[in-house]
Amino acid sequence: MVKIRLQRHGKKHYPIYHIVVADSRSPRDGKIIKKIGIYNPNLIDNKVIINNIKDIKYWLSKGAKPTKTIKSILNKIL
């Protein structure tokens, strides 16, 4: 099963997350299929940077399941 989820990067106490498409069996920071965007919760404005909205719609149409956090982020954008 393919999921759209967050992959943690950044320093200690200053996380930056990559929004990625990955197999659900791979670990959180493991192998990914495609990087879709960036989510930075430390910023006040523009917390989400999406590379291509068409990629998100493509993966959702192919059956990728967004996690709970990603679903709430996408509801704010789309």
C-alpha positions as CSV (number, residue, x, y, z in Angstrom):
1,M,0.0,0.0,0.0
2,V,1.3,3.5,-0.9
3,K,0.9,6.3,1.6
4,I,1.5,10.1,1.5
5,R,3.2,10.9,4.7
6,L,5.8,13.1,6.5
7,Q,9.5,12.4,6.6
8,R,11.3,14.2,9.4
9,H,14.5,16.2,8.8
10,G,16.1,19.2,10.5
11,K,17.8,19.8,13.8
12,K,16.9,18.7,17.3
13,H,13.9,20.8,18.5
14,Y,13.6,22.3,15.0
15,P,11.9,19.8,12.7
16,I,11.3,20.3,9.0
17,Y,9.2,17.6,7.3
18,H,9.3,16.5,3.7
19,I,5.9,15.4,2.3
20,V,6.6,12.1,0.5
21,V,5.0,9.2,-1.3
22,A,6.3,6.0,0.2
23,D,5.4,2.4,0.7
24,S,3.6,1.9,4.0
25,R,6.1,-0.9,5.0
26,S,9.2,1.3,4.8
27,P,10.3,3.1,7.9
28,R,9.5,6.8,8.5
29,D,12.8,8.1,7.2
30,G,13.4,5.2,4.8
31,K,13.1,4.7,1.1
32,I,10.6,6.9,-0.7
33,I,8.9,6.9,-4.1
34,K,8.7,10.6,-4.7
35,K,9.1,13.9,-2.7
36,I,6.1,16.1,-3.2
37,G,6.7,19.1,-0.9
38,I,7.9,20.5,2.4
39,Y,6.1,21.3,5.6
40,N,7.9,23.6,8.1
41,P,5.8,24.0,11.3
42,N,8.3,26.6,12.7
43,L,7.3,29.3,10.3
44,I,4.4,31.7,10.9
45,D,3.4,32.1,7.2
46,N,3.7,29.7,4.3
47,K,4.3,26.6,6.4
48,V,3.7,24.3,3.3
49,I,5.6,24.4,0.1
50,I,4.2,22.1,-2.6
51,N,6.3,21.4,-5.7
52,N,3.5,20.4,-7.9
53,I,-0.2,20.0,-7.0
54,K,-0.7,17.8,-10.0
55,D,1.6,15.2,-8.4
56,I,-0.6,15.1,-5.3
57,K,-3.8,14.7,-7.3
58,Y,-2.1,12.0,-9.4
59,W,-1.0,9.9,-6.4
60,L,-4.4,10.3,-4.7
61,S,-6.1,9.1,-7.9
62,K,-3.8,6.1,-8.0
63,G,-5.0,5.1,-4.5
64,A,-2.3,6.5,-2.2
65,K,-3.7,7.0,1.3
66,P,-2.8,10.2,3.0
67,T,-2.1,10.0,6.8
68,K,-4.2,12.0,9.2
69,T,-1.7,14.9,9.4
70,I,-1.3,15.1,5.6
71,K,-5.1,15.0,5.2
72,S,-5.5,18.1,7.4
73,I,-2.6,19.9,5.7
74,L,-4.1,19.2,2.2
75,N,-7.5,20.4,3.4
76,K,-6.0,23.8,4.1
77,I,-4.3,24.0,0.7
78,L,-6.8,22.4,-1.7
